[in-house]
Amino acid sequence: MDNIAKLDATVAILSTLMHSKAYCLQRISDDYSRRAYRVLSTIWSFNVSACLTIASIGFAGMFTVFSYLAPTMLEVTKVSPEWIPFGLAAFGVGGIIGNIAGGKLFDRFQFRAVGYGAS
């Protein structure tokens, strides 16, 4: 075979491989976009929206308390600054106990546990 024939064969093989790769990537891309749409569309279901809303409010409350715990202890209760670590530790222990108790309540009562926890 002369050099031109070898070049033609190489170009033909490479173009076939690239075409098949592009076809496979297109199919994978279509699958991902369908899956992504399906996952994103579940956000609008009631259960997922309720869970995200409850989590957002809970996290906002937690960070608010955590941010203002030391100033409140110092200015409102007039304790000495040495008590701040104990207040933060109590807040952390309360969060751990709340997570354990909340998980057990949710396992038992599902979304009705939110009402039990709020009362």
N, C-alpha and C positions, 0 to 999 in steps of 0.2 A: 504494500500500500504506500502510496506517496503521501507527502505531508498534508496536502489539501484534503485527501480522503480521511486521514486521521483527525484533522481539525473538524471536518464535517461530522464525523461520528462522535467526537467529544462534545461538540455543541449540541447535537441531537440528544445525547444522553443527559447532559446537564440541564437542558431546557425541559426534558421530560421529568427529571427529578424535581426541578423547581416548580413546575406546574403541579405535580402531585403534592408537593409540600404546601403550596398555596391553597390547593383544594382542601387538604386536611386542616390547615389552620383556619380556613373559612368555616368549616363545619364545627371546629372547636369553639371558635368565636361566637357562632350562632347559639351553640349550647350554653355558653357562659352568659350571653346576654339574656336568653330565655330564663335561665336560673336566677340571674340577678334581678330581673323583673319580678319573678315569682317571690323571691325573698323580700324585695322592697315593697311589694304589694301587701304582704302580711302585716306591715306596720299599721295599716288602716283597720285591721280587725279590732274588735272591742277588747278582747283579752290582752293583746299586745299593747294597745294604746293605754289601757288602764294600768298595766304593769309599768310602762315607761313614765306615766304621769305620777304614780305613787313613788317610784324610785327617784324621780327628779325632785319632788317635794321633800322627800326624806333626805336626800343628799344636800339640798339647799339648807334645810334645817340643821343638819349635822355640822356643816361648815360654818353656819352662822353662830351656833353655840360654841364651837371650837374657837372661833375668832374672838368672840366677846367674853369668854369665860374668865380669863385673867383680869381684864379691866373691871368686870362686874365684881369679881371677888375682892379686888383692891378698893374700888370706889364705893360700892354699895354695902358690902358686908364688913368692910374695914379690917380685913384680916391682914396679917403680915405677908410679905412676898414669899416667905418660906412655905406657905400652904398651897401655892399654885400647883406644884407637881402632884400633890395629893388630890387636888380638884380634878386635874387632867387624868390622873390614874382612875379616879372614881368614874369619870365620864367614859373612859375606855372600857372599864369593867362592865359598866352599864350597857355599853354597846355590844359587848360580847354576849352578855346574858340575854339582851334583847334579840340578837341574831339567832341564838339557839332556841329561845322560846318562840320567836316568830316563825322559825322554820318548822318547829313541831306543830304549831297552830296551823300553818298553811298545809302541811302534810295531812292533817286531820280534817280541816274544814274548807280547804281550797280558798276561793276568794271571799267567802263569808268570814274568814279569819280577820280580814281588814276591819270589819265592824266590831269584832270581839276585841281587837287590839285597841281600837279607838275609844271604846267605852270603859 
